[in-house]
Amino acid sequence: MLLNGENYINWSRGVKMALGAKNKLGFIDGSLPKLTNESPDFNKWIRNDYMVISWLTSSMDQVISDSFIFATSSSELWNDIAERFGKSNVPLLYELHTSLSKIQQDNMTIDEYYGKLKNVWDKLNVLRRLS
């Protein structure tokens, strides 16, 4: 899934899962801070950080990735993306609340109906944490 500016919540969740699976989540969440030049593992850290930057920018629409191309670390890039797409979601909040109020079971099974509701609830919870 490419980040297109409207799918930040789903995109960020997918990226976190992928980075977690590759044991690289620490590069974006700050738990693996940048090493100093004197550290014997500095080059290894830089190589891995560049790889994460590459994965992140490759998972964005090109117009969006072009605006982040000069990020100096994957952590900085992640924070910049969150600042740009994660905090200015008032229209998305409105849309989610509106869709939540309009969801009706109609011919859906209980599982389908609950799945739709849960999807909206989960997105609202993520947005609340970002605010």
Backbone atoms as SQL, in Angstrom:
CREATE TABLE atoms (id INTEGER PRIMARY KEY, chain TEXT, resi INTEGER, resn TEXT, atom TEXT, x REAL, y REAL, z REAL);
INSERT INTO atoms VALUES
  (1, 'A', 1, 'MET', 'N', 0.843, -1.168, 0.000),
  (2, 'A', 1, 'MET', 'CA', 0.000, 0.000, 0.000),
  (3, 'A', 1, 'MET', 'C', 0.897, 1.243, 0.000),
  (4, 'A', 2, 'LEU', 'N', 0.652, 2.127, -0.939),
  (5, 'A', 2, 'LEU', 'CA', 1.405, 3.376, -1.019),
  (6, 'A', 2, 'LEU', 'C', 0.696, 4.463, -0.221),
  (7, 'A', 3, 'LEU', 'N', 1.483, 5.240, 0.509),
  (8, 'A', 3, 'LEU', 'CA', 0.932, 6.401, 1.199),
  (9, 'A', 3, 'LEU', 'C', 0.522, 7.413, 0.149),
  (10, 'A', 4, 'ASN', 'N', -0.762, 7.788, 0.170),
  (11, 'A', 4, 'ASN', 'CA', -1.251, 8.733, -0.830),
  (12, 'A', 4, 'ASN', 'C', -1.747, 10.037, -0.203),
  (13, 'A', 5, 'GLY', 'N', -1.583, 10.165, 1.111),
  (14, 'A', 5, 'GLY', 'CA', -2.027, 11.369, 1.790),
  (15, 'A', 5, 'GLY', 'C', -3.362, 11.202, 2.479),
  (16, 'A', 6, 'GLU', 'N', -4.135, 10.205, 2.070),
  (17, 'A', 6, 'GLU', 'CA', -5.446, 9.978, 2.671),
  (18, 'A', 6, 'GLU', 'C', -5.497, 8.683, 3.466),
  (19, 'A', 7, 'ASN', 'N', -4.477, 7.869, 3.365),
  (20, 'A', 7, 'ASN', 'CA', -4.501, 6.550, 3.996),
  (21, 'A', 7, 'ASN', 'C', -3.402, 6.393, 5.045),
  (22, 'A', 8, 'TYR', 'N', -3.062, 7.489, 5.708),
  (23, 'A', 8, 'TYR', 'CA', -1.951, 7.475, 6.658),
  (24, 'A', 8, 'TYR', 'C', -2.108, 6.422, 7.749),
  (25, 'A', 9, 'ILE', 'N', -3.291, 6.293, 8.318),
  (26, 'A', 9, 'ILE', 'CA', -3.484, 5.371, 9.437),
  (27, 'A', 9, 'ILE', 'C', -3.176, 3.935, 9.011),
  (28, 'A', 10, 'ASN', 'N', -3.788, 3.500, 7.913),
  (29, 'A', 10, 'ASN', 'CA', -3.549, 2.133, 7.445),
  (30, 'A', 10, 'ASN', 'C', -2.100, 1.950, 7.003),
  (31, 'A', 11, 'TRP', 'N', -1.566, 2.952, 6.306),
  (32, 'A', 11, 'TRP', 'CA', -0.185, 2.866, 5.826),
  (33, 'A', 11, 'TRP', 'C', 0.787, 2.763, 6.997),
  (34, 'A', 12, 'SER', 'N', 0.625, 3.609, 8.019),
  (35, 'A', 12, 'SER', 'CA', 1.567, 3.595, 9.137),
  (36, 'A', 12, 'SER', 'C', 1.500, 2.278, 9.899),
  (37, 'A', 13, 'ARG', 'N', 0.307, 1.729, 10.037),
  (38, 'A', 13, 'ARG', 'CA', 0.164, 0.427, 10.696),
  (39, 'A', 13, 'ARG', 'C', 0.882, -0.660, 9.898),
  (40, 'A', 14, 'GLY', 'N', 0.709, -0.662, 8.587),
  (41, 'A', 14, 'GLY', 'CA', 1.376, -1.642, 7.738),
  (42, 'A', 14, 'GLY', 'C', 2.890, -1.516, 7.793),
  (43, 'A', 15, 'VAL', 'N', 3.379, -0.279, 7.784),
  (44, 'A', 15, 'VAL', 'CA', 4.823, -0.049, 7.853),
  (45, 'A', 15, 'VAL', 'C', 5.378, -0.537, 9.186),
  (46, 'A', 16, 'LYS', 'N', 4.687, -0.223, 10.274),
  (47, 'A', 16, 'LYS', 'CA', 5.157, -0.678, 11.592),
  (48, 'A', 16, 'LYS', 'C', 5.209, -2.197, 11.671),
  (49, 'A', 17, 'MET', 'N', 4.220, -2.854, 11.113),
  (50, 'A', 17, 'MET', 'CA', 4.219, -4.317, 11.131),
  (51, 'A', 17, 'MET', 'C', 5.376, -4.864, 10.299),
  (52, 'A', 18, 'ALA', 'N', 5.597, -4.280, 9.128),
  (53, 'A', 18, 'ALA', 'CA', 6.682, -4.748, 8.260),
  (54, 'A', 18, 'ALA', 'C', 8.050, -4.506, 8.900),
  (55, 'A', 19, 'LEU', 'N', 8.248, -3.333, 9.478),
  (56, 'A', 19, 'LEU', 'CA', 9.523, -3.038, 10.131),
  (57, 'A', 19, 'LEU', 'C', 9.719, -3.905, 11.375),
  (58, 'A', 20, 'GLY', 'N', 8.651, -4.154, 12.106),
  (59, 'A', 20, 'GLY', 'CA', 8.737, -5.028, 13.265),
  (60, 'A', 20, 'GLY', 'C', 9.146, -6.437, 12.864),
  (61, 'A', 21, 'ALA', 'N', 8.605, -6.907, 11.752),
  (62, 'A', 21, 'ALA', 'CA', 8.940, -8.246, 11.270),
  (63, 'A', 21, 'ALA', 'C', 10.402, -8.345, 10.839),
  (64, 'A', 22, 'LYS', 'N', 10.964, -7.218, 10.414),
  (65, 'A', 22, 'LYS', 'CA', 12.364, -7.203, 9.976),
  (66, 'A', 22, 'LYS', 'C', 13.310, -6.734, 11.080),
  (67, 'A', 23, 'ASN', 'N', 12.770, -6.584, 12.292),
  (68, 'A', 23, 'ASN', 'CA', 13.550, -6.134, 13.446),
  (69, 'A', 23, 'ASN', 'C', 14.185, -4.753, 13.216),
  (70, 'A', 24, 'LYS', 'N', 13.436, -3.871, 12.579),
  (71, 'A', 24, 'LYS', 'CA', 13.926, -2.528, 12.261),
  (72, 'A', 24, 'LYS', 'C', 13.044, -1.428, 12.838),
  (73, 'A', 25, 'LEU', 'N', 12.056, -1.780, 13.632),
  (74, 'A', 25, 'LEU', 'CA', 11.131, -0.796, 14.186),
  (75, 'A', 25, 'LEU', 'C', 11.846, 0.239, 15.052),
  (76, 'A', 26, 'GLY', 'N', 12.918, -0.154, 15.706),
  (77, 'A', 26, 'GLY', 'CA', 13.672, 0.747, 16.573),
  (78, 'A', 26, 'GLY', 'C', 14.257, 1.952, 15.852),
  (79, 'A', 27, 'PHE', 'N', 14.413, 1.845, 14.532),
  (80, 'A', 27, 'PHE', 'CA', 14.954, 2.970, 13.780),
  (81, 'A', 27, 'PHE', 'C', 13.959, 4.118, 13.688),
  (82, 'A', 28, 'ILE', 'N', 12.662, 3.806, 13.697),
  (83, 'A', 28, 'ILE', 'CA', 11.679, 4.884, 13.572),
  (84, 'A', 28, 'ILE', 'C', 11.041, 5.266, 14.895),
  (85, 'A', 29, 'ASP', 'N', 11.033, 4.366, 15.870),
  (86, 'A', 29, 'ASP', 'CA', 10.364, 4.691, 17.136),
  (87, 'A', 29, 'ASP', 'C', 11.307, 5.283, 18.179),
  (88, 'A', 30, 'GLY', 'N', 12.570, 5.460, 17.830),
  (89, 'A', 30, 'GLY', 'CA', 13.524, 6.099, 18.730),
  (90, 'A', 30, 'GLY', 'C', 14.200, 5.179, 19.715),
  (91, 'A', 31, 'SER', 'N', 13.833, 3.905, 19.720),
  (92, 'A', 31, 'SER', 'CA', 14.447, 2.978, 20.678),
  (93, 'A', 31, 'SER', 'C', 15.831, 2.508, 20.237),
  (94, 'A', 32, 'LEU', 'N', 16.210, 2.853, 19.018),
  (95, 'A', 32, 'LEU', 'CA', 17.549, 2.532, 18.519),
  (96, 'A', 32, 'LEU', 'C', 18.197, 3.829, 18.029),
  (97, 'A', 33, 'PRO', 'N', 18.691, 4.657, 18.951),
  (98, 'A', 33, 'PRO', 'CA', 19.198, 5.987, 18.566),
  (99, 'A', 33, 'PRO', 'C', 20.447, 5.893, 17.697),
  (100, 'A', 34, 'LYS', 'N', 20.698, 6.976, 16.998),
  (101, 'A', 34, 'LYS', 'CA', 21.856, 7.048, 16.110),
  (102, 'A', 34, 'LYS', 'C', 23.142, 6.892, 16.911),
  (103, 'A', 35, 'LEU', 'N', 24.045, 6.104, 16.368),
  (104, 'A', 35, 'LEU', 'CA', 25.337, 5.897, 17.014),
  (105, 'A', 35, 'LEU', 'C', 26.287, 7.034, 16.666),
  (106, 'A', 36, 'THR', 'N', 27.289, 7.224, 17.475),
  (107, 'A', 36, 'THR', 'CA', 28.298, 8.244, 17.194),
  (108, 'A', 36, 'THR', 'C', 29.272, 7.721, 16.150),
  (109, 'A', 37, 'ASN', 'N', 29.974, 8.639, 15.515),
  (110, 'A', 37, 'ASN', 'CA', 30.965, 8.267, 14.491),
  (111, 'A', 37, 'ASN', 'C', 32.045, 7.349, 15.052),
  (112, 'A', 38, 'GLU', 'N', 32.316, 7.467, 16.335),
  (113, 'A', 38, 'GLU', 'CA', 33.372, 6.674, 16.963),
  (114, 'A', 38, 'GLU', 'C', 32.942, 5.234, 17.245),
  (115, 'A', 39, 'SER', 'N', 31.660, 4.967, 17.221),
  (116, 'A', 39, 'SER', 'CA', 31.173, 3.626, 17.521),
  (117, 'A', 39, 'SER', 'C', 31.624, 2.642, 16.440),
  (118, 'A', 40, 'PRO', 'N', 32.069, 1.450, 16.837),
  (119, 'A', 40, 'PRO', 'CA', 32.492, 0.462, 15.845),
  (120, 'A', 40, 'PRO', 'C', 31.333, -0.006, 14.944),
  (121, 'A', 41, 'ASP', 'N', 30.095, 0.183, 15.399),
  (122, 'A', 41, 'ASP', 'CA', 28.929, -0.236, 14.610),
  (123, 'A', 41, 'ASP', 'C', 28.268, 0.911, 13.853),
  (124, 'A', 42, 'PHE', 'N', 28.941, 2.073, 13.814),
  (125, 'A', 42, 'PHE', 'CA', 28.351, 3.247, 13.180),
  (126, 'A', 42, 'PHE', 'C', 27.981, 2.986, 11.723),
  (127, 'A', 43, 'ASN', 'N', 28.887, 2.429, 10.927),
  (128, 'A', 43, 'ASN', 'CA', 28.611, 2.192, 9.506),
  (129, 'A', 43, 'ASN', 'C', 27.474, 1.196, 9.314),
  (130, 'A', 44, 'LYS', 'N', 27.426, 0.199, 10.159),
  (131, 'A', 44, 'LYS', 'CA', 26.343, -0.781, 10.102),
  (132, 'A', 44, 'LYS', 'C', 25.000, -0.099, 10.416),
  (133, 'A', 45, 'TRP', 'N', 24.991, 0.782, 11.441),
  (134, 'A', 45, 'TRP', 'CA', 23.777, 1.487, 11.810),
  (135, 'A', 45, 'TRP', 'C', 23.317, 2.380, 10.655),
  (136, 'A', 46, 'ILE', 'N', 24.245, 3.127, 10.070),
  (137, 'A', 46, 'ILE', 'CA', 23.919, 4.029, 8.951),
  (138, 'A', 46, 'ILE', 'C', 23.347, 3.232, 7.777),
  (139, 'A', 47, 'ARG', 'N', 23.977, 2.122, 7.446),
  (140, 'A', 47, 'ARG', 'CA', 23.513, 1.286, 6.337),
  (141, 'A', 47, 'ARG', 'C', 22.063, 0.827, 6.583),
  (142, 'A', 48, 'ASN', 'N', 21.782, 0.382, 7.789),
  (143, 'A', 48, 'ASN', 'CA', 20.427, -0.057, 8.119),
  (144, 'A', 48, 'ASN', 'C', 19.431, 1.106, 8.117),
  (145, 'A', 49, 'ASP', 'N', 19.858, 2.256, 8.625),
  (146, 'A', 49, 'ASP', 'CA', 18.983, 3.423, 8.638),
  (147, 'A', 49, 'ASP', 'C', 18.645, 3.862, 7.211),
  (148, 'A', 50, 'TYR', 'N', 19.636, 3.856, 6.330),
  (149, 'A', 50, 'TYR', 'CA', 19.389, 4.196, 4.918),
  (150, 'A', 50, 'TYR', 'C', 18.417, 3.199, 4.286),
  (151, 'A', 51, 'MET', 'N', 18.539, 1.937, 4.665),
  (152, 'A', 51, 'MET', 'CA', 17.644, 0.925, 4.138),
  (153, 'A', 51, 'MET', 'C', 16.202, 1.223, 4.572),
  (154, 'A', 52, 'VAL', 'N', 16.018, 1.599, 5.845),
  (155, 'A', 52, 'VAL', 'CA', 14.679, 1.923, 6.339),
  (156, 'A', 52, 'VAL', 'C', 14.144, 3.169, 5.624),
  (157, 'A', 53, 'ILE', 'N', 14.986, 4.174, 5.433),
  (158, 'A', 53, 'ILE', 'CA', 14.567, 5.369, 4.682),
  (159, 'A', 53, 'ILE', 'C', 14.101, 4.971, 3.288),
  (160, 'A', 54, 'SER', 'N', 14.862, 4.102, 2.654),
  (161, 'A', 54, 'SER', 'CA', 14.508, 3.644, 1.313),
  (162, 'A', 54, 'SER', 'C', 13.172, 2.912, 1.310),
  (163, 'A', 55, 'TRP', 'N', 12.948, 2.041, 2.285),
  (164, 'A', 55, 'TRP', 'CA', 11.670, 1.330, 2.373),
  (165, 'A', 55, 'TRP', 'C', 10.520, 2.308, 2.571),
  (166, 'A', 56, 'LEU', 'N', 10.728, 3.281, 3.451),
  (167, 'A', 56, 'LEU', 'CA', 9.658, 4.249, 3.717),
  (168, 'A', 56, 'LEU', 'C', 9.325, 5.068, 2.471),
  (169, 'A', 57, 'THR', 'N', 10.341, 5.614, 1.831),
  (170, 'A', 57, 'THR', 'CA', 10.076, 6.454, 0.654),
  (171, 'A', 57, 'THR', 'C', 9.532, 5.633, -0.516),
  (172, 'A', 58, 'SER', 'N', 9.920, 4.368, -0.597),
  (173, 'A', 58, 'SER', 'CA', 9.390, 3.502, -1.652),
  (174, 'A', 58, 'SER', 'C', 7.933, 3.130, -1.422),
  (175, 'A', 59, 'SER', 'N', 7.466, 3.302, -0.204),
  (176, 'A', 59, 'SER', 'CA', 6.078, 2.958, 0.106),
  (177, 'A', 59, 'SER', 'C', 5.158, 4.174, 0.055),
  (178, 'A', 60, 'MET', 'N', 5.630, 5.231, -0.598),
  (179, 'A', 60, 'MET', 'CA', 4.836, 6.457, -0.738),
  (180, 'A', 60, 'MET', 'C', 4.603, 6.759, -2.209),
  (181, 'A', 61, 'ASP', 'N', 3.524, 7.441, -2.466),
  (182, 'A', 61, 'ASP', 'CA', 3.308, 7.996, -3.792),
  (183, 'A', 61, 'ASP', 'C', 4.501, 8.899, -4.097),
  (184, 'A', 62, 'GLN', 'N', 4.953, 8.910, -5.332),
  (185, 'A', 62, 'GLN', 'CA', 6.181, 9.638, -5.667),
  (186, 'A', 62, 'GLN', 'C', 6.098, 11.127, -5.349),
  (187, 'A', 63, 'VAL', 'N', 4.966, 11.735, -5.554),
  (188, 'A', 63, 'VAL', 'CA', 4.814, 13.168, -5.244),
  (189, 'A', 63, 'VAL', 'C', 5.077, 13.409, -3.764),
  (190, 'A', 64, 'ILE', 'N', 4.601, 12.502, -2.924),
  (191, 'A', 64, 'ILE', 'CA', 4.805, 12.641, -1.480),
  (192, 'A', 64, 'ILE', 'C', 6.255, 12.340, -1.120),
  (193, 'A', 65, 'SER', 'N', 6.804, 11.262, -1.649),
  (194, 'A', 65, 'SER', 'CA', 8.173, 10.889, -1.291),
  (195, 'A', 65, 'SER', 'C', 9.187, 11.941, -1.720),
  (196, 'A', 66, 'ASP', 'N', 8.916, 12.623, -2.815),
  (197, 'A', 66, 'ASP', 'CA', 9.827, 13.683, -3.267),
  (198, 'A', 66, 'ASP', 'C', 9.965, 14.796, -2.232),
  (199, 'A', 67, 'SER', 'N', 8.913, 15.035, -1.468),
  (200, 'A', 67, 'SER', 'CA', 8.974, 16.114, -0.476),
  (201, 'A', 67, 'SER', 'C', 9.721, 15.699, 0.787),
  (202, 'A', 68, 'PHE', 'N', 10.062, 14.425, 0.909),
  (203, 'A', 68, 'PHE', 'CA', 10.780, 13.934, 2.088),
  (204, 'A', 68, 'PHE', 'C', 12.179, 13.424, 1.756),
  (205, 'A', 69, 'ILE', 'N', 12.634, 13.612, 0.566),
  (206, 'A', 69, 'ILE', 'CA', 13.865, 12.985, 0.087),
  (207, 'A', 69, 'ILE', 'C', 15.118, 13.438, 0.851),
  (208, 'A', 70, 'PHE', 'N', 15.077, 14.580, 1.493),
  (209, 'A', 70, 'PHE', 'CA', 16.268, 15.080, 2.178),
  (210, 'A', 70, 'PHE', 'C', 16.276, 14.800, 3.681),
  (211, 'A', 71, 'ALA', 'N', 15.428, 13.908, 4.129),
  (212, 'A', 71, 'ALA', 'CA', 15.438, 13.524, 5.544),
  (213, 'A', 71, 'ALA', 'C', 16.796, 12.904, 5.873),
  (214, 'A', 72, 'THR', 'N', 17.327, 13.227, 7.045),
  (215, 'A', 72, 'THR', 'CA', 18.664, 12.768, 7.405),
  (216, 'A', 72, 'THR', 'C', 18.686, 11.462, 8.182),
  (217, 'A', 73, 'SER', 'N', 17.515, 11.009, 8.631),
  (218, 'A', 73, 'SER', 'CA', 17.444, 9.720, 9.312),
  (219, 'A', 73, 'SER', 'C', 16.026, 9.177, 9.175),
  (220, 'A', 74, 'SER', 'N', 15.886, 7.879, 9.368),
  (221, 'A', 74, 'SER', 'CA', 14.553, 7.283, 9.261),
  (222, 'A', 74, 'SER', 'C', 13.643, 7.795, 10.383),
  (223, 'A', 75, 'SER', 'N', 14.194, 8.053, 11.543),
  (224, 'A', 75, 'SER', 'CA', 13.410, 8.588, 12.650),
  (225, 'A', 75, 'SER', 'C', 12.888, 9.983, 12.314),
  (226, 'A', 76, 'GLU', 'N', 13.744, 10.818, 11.766),
  (227, 'A', 76, 'GLU', 'CA', 13.322, 12.160, 11.353),
  (228, 'A', 76, 'GLU', 'C', 12.250, 12.067, 10.277),
  (229, 'A', 77, 'LEU', 'N', 12.454, 11.173, 9.327),
  (230, 'A', 77, 'LEU', 'CA', 11.483, 10.987, 8.253),
  (231, 'A', 77, 'LEU', 'C', 10.135, 10.548, 8.820),
  (232, 'A', 78, 'TRP', 'N', 10.161, 9.563, 9.700),
  (233, 'A', 78, 'TRP', 'CA', 8.925, 9.058, 10.302),
  (234, 'A', 78, 'TRP', 'C', 8.182, 10.170, 11.052),
  (235, 'A', 79, 'ASN', 'N', 8.921, 10.943, 11.821),
  (236, 'A', 79, 'ASN', 'CA', 8.301, 12.039, 12.577),
  (237, 'A', 79, 'ASN', 'C', 7.737, 13.112, 11.655),
  (238, 'A', 80, 'ASP', 'N', 8.447, 13.409, 10.571),
  (239, 'A', 80, 'ASP', 'CA', 7.958, 14.400, 9.611),
  (240, 'A', 80, 'ASP', 'C', 6.665, 13.923, 8.930),
  (241, 'A', 81, 'ILE', 'N', 6.627, 12.646, 8.585),
  (242, 'A', 81, 'ILE', 'CA', 5.426, 12.081, 7.961),
  (243, 'A', 81, 'ILE', 'C', 4.255, 12.147, 8.943),
  (244, 'A', 82, 'ALA', 'N', 4.505, 11.769, 10.194),
  (245, 'A', 82, 'ALA', 'CA', 3.451, 11.804, 11.208),
  (246, 'A', 82, 'ALA', 'C', 2.957, 13.223, 11.437),
  (247, 'A', 83, 'GLU', 'N', 3.878, 14.175, 11.437),
  (248, 'A', 83, 'GLU', 'CA', 3.507, 15.577, 11.623),
  (249, 'A', 83, 'GLU', 'C', 2.628, 16.059, 10.473),
  (250, 'A', 84, 'ARG', 'N', 2.978, 15.649, 9.280),
  (251, 'A', 84, 'ARG', 'CA', 2.251, 16.119, 8.104),
  (252, 'A', 84, 'ARG', 'C', 0.898, 15.437, 7.926),
  (253, 'A', 85, 'PHE', 'N', 0.851, 14.134, 8.135),
  (254, 'A', 85, 'PHE', 'CA', -0.377, 13.405, 7.832),
  (255, 'A', 85, 'PHE', 'C', -1.133, 12.915, 9.063),
  (256, 'A', 86, 'GLY', 'N', -0.467, 12.808, 10.192),
  (257, 'A', 86, 'GLY', 'CA', -1.102, 12.232, 11.357),
  (258, 'A', 86, 'GLY', 'C', -1.798, 13.212, 12.265),
  (259, 'A', 87, 'LYS', 'N', -1.440, 14.466, 12.216),
  (260, 'A', 87, 'LYS', 'CA', -1.976, 15.438, 13.165),
  (261, 'A', 87, 'LYS', 'C', -3.062, 16.330, 12.574),
  (262, 'A', 88, 'SER', 'N', -3.121, 16.405, 11.283),
  (263, 'A', 88, 'SER', 'CA', -4.099, 17.310, 10.663),
  (264, 'A', 88, 'SER', 'C', -5.262, 16.500, 10.103),
  (265, 'A', 89, 'ASN', 'N', -5.888, 15.737, 10.977),
  (266, 'A', 89, 'ASN', 'CA', -6.929, 14.842, 10.518),
  (267, 'A', 89, 'ASN', 'C', -8.323, 15.236, 10.973),
  (268, 'A', 90, 'VAL', 'N', -8.574, 16.509, 11.141),
  (269, 'A', 90, 'VAL', 'CA', -9.910, 16.951, 11.535),
  (270, 'A', 90, 'VAL', 'C', -10.940, 16.513, 10.487),
  (271, 'A', 91, 'PRO', 'N', -10.662, 16.672, 9.188),
  (272, 'A', 91, 'PRO', 'CA', -11.640, 16.185, 8.207),
  (273, 'A', 91, 'PRO', 'C', -11.839, 14.669, 8.293),
  (274, 'A', 92, 'LEU', 'N', -10.765, 13.932, 8.542),
  (275, 'A', 92, 'LEU', 'CA', -10.882, 12.482, 8.664),
  (276, 'A', 92, 'LEU', 'C', -11.676, 12.102, 9.907),
  (277, 'A', 93, 'LEU', 'N', -11.442, 12.804, 11.015),
  (278, 'A', 93, 'LEU', 'CA', -12.231, 12.559, 12.223),
  (279, 'A', 93, 'LEU', 'C', -13.717, 12.771, 11.958),
  (280, 'A', 94, 'TYR', 'N', -14.034, 13.851, 11.295),
  (281, 'A', 94, 'TYR', 'CA', -15.422, 14.138, 10.954),
  (282, 'A', 94, 'TYR', 'C', -15.996, 13.032, 10.079),
  (283, 'A', 95, 'GLU', 'N', -15.233, 12.640, 9.068),
  (284, 'A', 95, 'GLU', 'CA', -15.675, 11.588, 8.153),
  (285, 'A', 95, 'GLU', 'C', -15.913, 10.271, 8.891),
  (286, 'A', 96, 'LEU', 'N', -15.010, 9.922, 9.796),
  (287, 'A', 96, 'LEU', 'CA', -15.153, 8.680, 10.550),
  (288, 'A', 96, 'LEU', 'C', -16.372, 8.716, 11.472),
  (289, 'A', 97, 'HIS', 'N', -16.563, 9.843, 12.157),
  (290, 'A', 97, 'HIS', 'CA', -17.735, 9.966, 13.033),
  (291, 'A', 97, 'HIS', 'C', -19.028, 9.908, 12.215),
  (292, 'A', 98, 'THR', 'N', -19.018, 10.538, 11.058),
  (293, 'A', 98, 'THR', 'CA', -20.194, 10.506, 10.197),
  (294, 'A', 98, 'THR', 'C', -20.462, 9.090, 9.705),
  (295, 'A', 99, 'SER', 'N', -19.410, 8.402, 9.246),
  (296, 'A', 99, 'SER', 'CA', -19.618, 7.039, 8.746),
  (297, 'A', 99, 'SER', 'C', -20.057, 6.101, 9.863),
  (298, 'A', 100, 'LEU', 'N', -19.541, 6.321, 11.067),
  (299, 'A', 100, 'LEU', 'CA', -19.934, 5.494, 12.206),
  (300, 'A', 100, 'LEU', 'C', -21.431, 5.652, 12.498),
  (301, 'A', 101, 'SER', 'N', -21.900, 6.879, 12.395),
  (302, 'A', 101, 'SER', 'CA', -23.320, 7.109, 12.685),
  (303, 'A', 101, 'SER', 'C', -24.232, 6.571, 11.583),
  (304, 'A', 102, 'LYS', 'N', -23.689, 6.310, 10.397),
  (305, 'A', 102, 'LYS', 'CA', -24.502, 5.838, 9.276),
  (306, 'A', 102, 'LYS', 'C', -24.416, 4.327, 9.047),
  (307, 'A', 103, 'ILE', 'N', -23.530, 3.655, 9.747),
  (308, 'A', 103, 'ILE', 'CA', -23.388, 2.212, 9.526),
  (309, 'A', 103, 'ILE', 'C', -24.642, 1.503, 10.022),
  (310, 'A', 104, 'GLN', 'N', -25.215, 0.712, 9.135),
  (311, 'A', 104, 'GLN', 'CA', -26.398, -0.084, 9.472),
  (312, 'A', 104, 'GLN', 'C', -26.128, -1.531, 9.085),
  (313, 'A', 105, 'GLN', 'N', -26.720, -2.440, 9.817),
  (314, 'A', 105, 'GLN', 'CA', -26.470, -3.852, 9.554),
  (315, 'A', 105, 'GLN', 'C', -27.083, -4.289, 8.230),
  (316, 'A', 106, 'ASP', 'N', -28.274, -3.834, 7.926),
  (317, 'A', 106, 'ASP', 'CA', -28.995, -4.238, 6.715),
  (318, 'A', 106, 'ASP', 'C', -28.866, -5.747, 6.498),
  (319, 'A', 107, 'ASN', 'N', -28.282, -6.157, 5.378),
  (320, 'A', 107, 'ASN', 'CA', -28.171, -7.581, 5.046),
  (321, 'A', 107, 'ASN', 'C', -26.839, -8.190, 5.464),
  (322, 'A', 108, 'MET', 'N', -26.030, -7.436, 6.196),
  (323, 'A', 108, 'MET', 'CA', -24.739, -7.962, 6.630),
  (324, 'A', 108, 'MET', 'C', -24.918, -8.978, 7.747),
  (325, 'A', 109, 'THR', 'N', -23.981, -9.916, 7.807),
  (326, 'A', 109, 'THR', 'CA', -23.962, -10.814, 8.955),
  (327, 'A', 109, 'THR', 'C', -23.468, -10.027, 10.159),
  (328, 'A', 110, 'ILE', 'N', -23.625, -10.604, 11.322),
  (329, 'A', 110, 'ILE', 'CA', -23.131, -9.947, 12.550),
  (330, 'A', 110, 'ILE', 'C', -21.627, -9.728, 12.440),
  (331, 'A', 111, 'ASP', 'N', -20.911, -10.719, 11.914),
  (332, 'A', 111, 'ASP', 'CA', -19.453, -10.597, 11.776),
  (333, 'A', 111, 'ASP', 'C', -19.070, -9.453, 10.843),
  (334, 'A', 112, 'GLU', 'N', -19.763, -9.333, 9.728),
  (335, 'A', 112, 'GLU', 'CA', -19.471, -8.255, 8.777),
  (336, 'A', 112, 'GLU', 'C', -19.785, -6.891, 9.400),
  (337, 'A', 113, 'TYR', 'N', -20.928, -6.817, 10.052),
  (338, 'A', 113, 'TYR', 'CA', -21.352, -5.567, 10.697),
  (339, 'A', 113, 'TYR', 'C', -20.361, -5.153, 11.784),
  (340, 'A', 114, 'TYR', 'N', -20.006, -6.099, 12.639),
  (341, 'A', 114, 'TYR', 'CA', -19.039, -5.816, 13.695),
  (342, 'A', 114, 'TYR', 'C', -17.688, -5.422, 13.088),
  (343, 'A', 115, 'GLY', 'N', -17.283, -6.092, 12.016),
  (344, 'A', 115, 'GLY', 'CA', -16.011, -5.762, 11.355),
  (345, 'A', 115, 'GLY', 'C', -15.981, -4.328, 10.857),
  (346, 'A', 116, 'LYS', 'N', -17.083, -3.883, 10.272),
  (347, 'A', 116, 'LYS', 'CA', -17.159, -2.490, 9.807),
  (348, 'A', 116, 'LYS', 'C', -17.069, -1.517, 10.974),
  (349, 'A', 117, 'LEU', 'N', -17.819, -1.804, 12.030),
  (350, 'A', 117, 'LEU', 'CA', -17.784, -0.937, 13.208),
  (351, 'A', 117, 'LEU', 'C', -16.395, -0.907, 13.823),
  (352, 'A', 118, 'LYS', 'N', -15.788, -2.074, 13.982),
  (353, 'A', 118, 'LYS', 'CA', -14.477, -2.171, 14.616),
  (354, 'A', 118, 'LYS', 'C', -13.425, -1.431, 13.801),
  (355, 'A', 119, 'ASN', 'N', -13.502, -1.500, 12.491),
  (356, 'A', 119, 'ASN', 'CA', -12.546, -0.795, 11.640),
  (357, 'A', 119, 'ASN', 'C', -12.601, 0.707, 11.911),
  (358, 'A', 120, 'VAL', 'N', -13.791, 1.262, 12.006),
  (359, 'A', 120, 'VAL', 'CA', -13.941, 2.698, 12.282),
  (360, 'A', 120, 'VAL', 'C', -13.478, 3.017, 13.698),
  (361, 'A', 121, 'TRP', 'N', -13.861, 2.182, 14.667),
  (362, 'A', 121, 'TRP', 'CA', -13.424, 2.411, 16.054),
  (363, 'A', 121, 'TRP', 'C', -11.903, 2.400, 16.164),
  (364, 'A', 122, 'ASP', 'N', -11.266, 1.445, 15.495),
  (365, 'A', 122, 'ASP', 'CA', -9.800, 1.359, 15.553),
  (366, 'A', 122, 'ASP', 'C', -9.143, 2.598, 14.952),
  (367, 'A', 123, 'LYS', 'N', -9.663, 3.063, 13.829),
  (368, 'A', 123, 'LYS', 'CA', -9.114, 4.280, 13.209),
  (369, 'A', 123, 'LYS', 'C', -9.293, 5.487, 14.128),
  (370, 'A', 124, 'LEU', 'N', -10.442, 5.584, 14.771),
  (371, 'A', 124, 'LEU', 'CA', -10.678, 6.693, 15.707),
  (372, 'A', 124, 'LEU', 'C', -9.699, 6.624, 16.885),
  (373, 'A', 125, 'ASN', 'N', -9.455, 5.429, 17.392),
  (374, 'A', 125, 'ASN', 'CA', -8.497, 5.266, 18.495),
  (375, 'A', 125, 'ASN', 'C', -7.096, 5.684, 18.103),
  (376, 'A', 126, 'VAL', 'N', -6.682, 5.334, 16.886),
  (377, 'A', 126, 'VAL', 'CA', -5.356, 5.739, 16.404),
  (378, 'A', 126, 'VAL', 'C', -5.281, 7.254, 16.295),
  (379, 'A', 127, 'LEU', 'N', -6.306, 7.865, 15.750),
  (380, 'A', 127, 'LEU', 'CA', -6.319, 9.326, 15.612),
  (381, 'A', 127, 'LEU', 'C', -6.286, 10.021, 16.959),
  (382, 'A', 128, 'ARG', 'N', -6.966, 9.465, 17.945),
  (383, 'A', 128, 'ARG', 'CA', -6.943, 10.071, 19.283),
  (384, 'A', 128, 'ARG', 'C', -5.536, 10.035, 19.868),
  (385, 'A', 129, 'ARG', 'N', -4.819, 8.948, 19.645),
  (386, 'A', 129, 'ARG', 'CA', -3.444, 8.840, 20.163),
  (387, 'A', 129, 'ARG', 'C', -2.511, 9.814, 19.461),
  (388, 'A', 130, 'LEU', 'N', -2.796, 10.134, 18.183),
  (389, 'A', 130, 'LEU', 'CA', -1.939, 11.047, 17.438),
  (390, 'A', 130, 'LEU', 'C', -2.159, 12.497, 17.828),
  (391, 'A', 131, 'SER', 'N', -3.331, 12.789, 18.358),
  (392, 'A', 131, 'SER', 'CA', -3.671, 14.192, 18.679),
  (393, 'A', 131, 'SER', 'C', -2.960, 14.664, 19.919);
